[in-house]
Amino acid sequence: MSPEEFIRACEAALICRRGRFYPDKNFGARLSANYDSFTLEAFARQALRMLDGVYVKSAVLDDGCAVFTLTFNGYEGQVKIEL
C-alpha cells in the first residue's frame, strides 16, 4: 500500500462517525469541535487502532478543523478534518 493510499484509509476512519458504519459499529471516530486537542488525539488513536503500524503523533485544532499528524513505516503525513 502506498503512503497516499494509507493516508486515505486513515482519513476514512477519522471522517466516519463512530457507530454509523453498518458492518462494524466500532469503526470511525467520535471527533467534535467541543473537545481539546488531547481528547481528539485519544479518539484518533481509538479510530486508527485497527491499522497496524500507525501512530498519531499529534492533533491540533485549527479554525474548526482538526489536523492530525500520523507516522507509519517511516513515513509522516497529515490528515485534516472539518469538525
Backbone as CSV, one residue per row, in Angstrom:
resi,resn,N_x,N_y,N_z,CA_x,CA_y,CA_z,C_x,C_y,C_z
1,MET,0.846,-1.176,0.000,0.000,0.000,0.000,0.891,1.239,0.000
2,SER,0.585,2.172,-0.884,1.389,3.393,-0.970,1.051,4.332,0.193
3,PRO,1.938,5.270,0.506,1.651,6.224,1.582,0.371,7.032,1.346
4,GLU,0.089,7.370,0.092,-1.127,8.127,-0.216,-2.381,7.306,0.061
5,GLU,-2.342,6.023,-0.302,-3.480,5.135,-0.021,-3.660,4.961,1.489
6,PHE,-2.566,4.880,2.183,-2.635,4.705,3.625,-3.232,5.940,4.295
7,ILE,-2.846,7.128,3.832,-3.411,8.369,4.365,-4.913,8.413,4.090
8,ARG,-5.327,7.976,2.904,-6.764,7.961,2.588,-7.521,6.987,3.483
9,ALA,-6.920,5.845,3.807,-7.560,4.886,4.711,-7.694,5.481,6.111
10,CYS,-6.664,6.178,6.562,-6.717,6.846,7.873,-7.771,7.938,7.870
11,GLU,-7.831,8.690,6.789,-8.812,9.767,6.675,-10.242,9.214,6.717
12,ALA,-10.477,8.089,6.041,-11.803,7.480,6.055,-12.203,7.057,7.464
13,ALA,-11.262,6.494,8.203,-11.558,6.069,9.570,-11.821,7.258,10.485
14,LEU,-11.169,8.379,10.224,-11.352,9.561,11.070,-12.603,10.352,10.699
15,ILE,-12.981,10.355,9.432,-14.156,11.105,8.998,-15.453,10.407,9.404
16,CYS,-15.475,9.096,9.312,-16.685,8.338,9.620,-17.063,8.496,11.099
17,ARG,-18.313,8.825,11.366,-18.784,8.948,12.737,-18.912,7.554,13.349
18,ARG,-18.374,7.388,14.536,-18.405,6.098,15.226,-19.846,5.673,15.454
19,GLY,-20.163,4.432,15.100,-21.499,3.889,15.273,-22.377,4.033,14.050
20,ARG,-21.924,4.735,13.013,-22.738,4.964,11.815,-22.416,4.002,10.670
21,PHE,-21.313,3.284,10.759,-20.911,2.354,9.705,-21.587,1.027,9.964
22,TYR,-22.500,0.621,9.073,-23.362,-0.534,9.318,-22.615,-1.850,9.584
23,PRO,-21.633,-2.238,8.771,-20.991,-3.538,9.026,-20.225,-3.628,10.341
24,ASP,-19.708,-2.489,10.817,-18.916,-2.507,12.055,-19.207,-1.231,12.843
25,LYS,-19.994,-1.347,13.891,-20.388,-0.184,14.694,-19.209,0.412,15.467
26,ASN,-18.083,-0.300,15.577,-16.901,0.208,16.262,-15.943,0.934,15.324
27,PHE,-16.324,1.068,14.045,-15.491,1.762,13.062,-15.773,3.259,13.147
28,GLY,-14.728,4.060,13.021,-14.902,5.505,12.986,-14.405,6.185,14.241
29,ALA,-14.693,7.488,14.319,-14.185,8.290,15.420,-15.298,9.159,16.007
30,ARG,-15.089,9.586,17.226,-16.016,10.477,17.919,-15.434,11.892,17.964
31,LEU,-15.108,12.439,16.830,-14.482,13.750,16.784,-15.541,14.849,16.848
32,SER,-15.229,15.906,17.572,-16.123,17.045,17.708,-15.302,18.289,18.015
33,ALA,-15.811,19.444,17.598,-15.113,20.710,17.852,-15.145,21.081,19.326
34,ASN,-15.952,20.394,20.116,-16.069,20.692,21.544,-14.926,20.121,22.371
35,TYR,-14.096,19.285,21.780,-13.019,18.626,22.520,-11.706,19.393,22.389
36,ASP,-10.830,19.181,23.354,-9.491,19.766,23.258,-8.600,18.837,22.429
37,SER,-7.380,19.279,22.145,-6.503,18.505,21.269,-6.093,17.165,21.877
38,PHE,-5.986,17.085,23.208,-5.623,15.808,23.836,-6.727,14.774,23.644
39,THR,-7.968,15.203,23.776,-9.104,14.296,23.598,-9.231,13.882,22.137
40,LEU,-9.028,14.829,21.213,-9.070,14.491,19.789,-7.996,13.465,19.434
41,GLU,-6.820,13.628,20.012,-5.731,12.680,19.757,-6.096,11.287,20.270
42,ALA,-6.716,11.217,21.432,-7.125,9.925,22.001,-8.183,9.260,21.131
43,PHE,-9.159,10.038,20.660,-10.198,9.474,19.797,-9.628,9.047,18.447
44,ALA,-8.636,9.777,17.941,-7.992,9.389,16.688,-7.242,8.066,16.859
45,ARG,-6.550,7.917,17.972,-5.849,6.643,18.236,-6.831,5.489,18.316
46,GLN,-7.980,5.741,18.935,-9.007,4.701,19.033,-9.531,4.334,17.644
47,ALA,-9.757,5.328,16.801,-10.294,5.075,15.464,-9.298,4.353,14.562
48,LEU,-8.000,4.593,14.774,-6.974,4.021,13.904,-6.329,2.767,14.476
49,ARG,-6.873,2.249,15.539,-6.272,1.091,16.209,-6.218,-0.146,15.315
50,MET,-7.137,-0.254,14.344,-7.168,-1.452,13.506,-6.139,-1.409,12.377
51,LEU,-5.485,-0.263,12.177,-4.448,-0.152,11.153,-3.081,-0.352,11.800
52,ASP,-2.412,-1.420,11.424,-1.121,-1.752,12.026,-0.051,-0.723,11.681
53,GLY,0.737,-0.368,12.667,1.886,0.493,12.456,1.593,1.981,12.423
54,VAL,0.351,2.381,12.695,0.003,3.809,12.669,0.181,4.390,14.063
55,TYR,0.826,5.548,14.108,0.976,6.264,15.368,0.483,7.687,15.167
56,VAL,-0.421,8.130,16.042,-0.902,9.509,15.993,0.108,10.355,16.757
57,LYS,0.876,11.133,16.017,1.936,11.927,16.612,1.375,13.165,17.311
58,SER,0.390,13.821,16.685,-0.206,14.999,17.300,-1.571,15.283,16.700
59,ALA,-2.346,16.053,17.448,-3.642,16.549,16.992,-3.708,18.023,17.372
60,VAL,-4.080,18.845,16.410,-4.133,20.287,16.641,-5.464,20.815,16.126
61,LEU,-6.118,21.649,16.922,-7.329,22.324,16.478,-6.935,23.603,15.752
62,ASP,-7.501,23.795,14.550,-7.149,24.968,13.756,-8.382,25.467,13.018
63,ASP,-9.019,26.510,13.529,-10.154,27.155,12.869,-11.284,26.187,12.523
64,GLY,-11.733,25.391,13.478,-12.826,24.452,13.249,-12.419,23.177,12.553
65,CYS,-11.133,22.985,12.382,-10.615,21.759,11.761,-9.657,21.078,12.728
66,ALA,-9.572,19.784,12.607,-8.590,19.017,13.371,-7.516,18.555,12.387
67,VAL,-6.274,18.816,12.729,-5.147,18.399,11.887,-4.370,17.333,12.660
68,PHE,-4.332,16.130,12.097,-3.656,15.003,12.730,-2.361,14.715,11.982
69,THR,-1.283,14.590,12.714,-0.012,14.179,12.134,0.172,12.710,12.469
70,LEU,0.312,11.894,11.438,0.407,10.437,11.588,1.754,9.956,11.078
71,THR,2.290,8.924,11.723,3.507,8.280,11.236,3.225,6.794,11.050
72,PHE,3.834,6.233,10.016,3.737,4.798,9.760,4.850,4.402,8.800
73,ASN,5.531,3.329,9.131,6.607,2.775,8.291,7.608,3.832,7.832
74,GLY,8.002,4.724,8.723,8.981,5.735,8.388,8.423,6.912,7.586
75,TYR,7.152,6.905,7.299,6.522,7.981,6.545,5.685,8.817,7.491
76,GLU,5.665,10.127,7.286,4.840,11.016,8.099,3.891,11.778,7.190
77,GLY,2.627,11.827,7.581,1.630,12.538,6.785,0.613,13.206,7.689
78,GLN,-0.194,14.058,7.072,-1.217,14.765,7.836,-2.595,14.520,7.240
79,VAL,-3.568,14.489,8.151,-4.974,14.392,7.758,-5.672,15.586,8.408
80,LYS,-6.415,16.326,7.577,-7.153,17.498,8.072,-8.635,17.215,7.907
81,ILE,-9.385,17.381,8.995,-10.809,17.065,9.009,-11.589,18.247,9.551
82,GLU,-12.623,18.654,8.822,-13.509,19.706,9.327,-14.413,19.118,10.391
83,LEU,-14.540,19.862,11.489,-15.382,19.376,12.577,-16.711,20.044,12.590
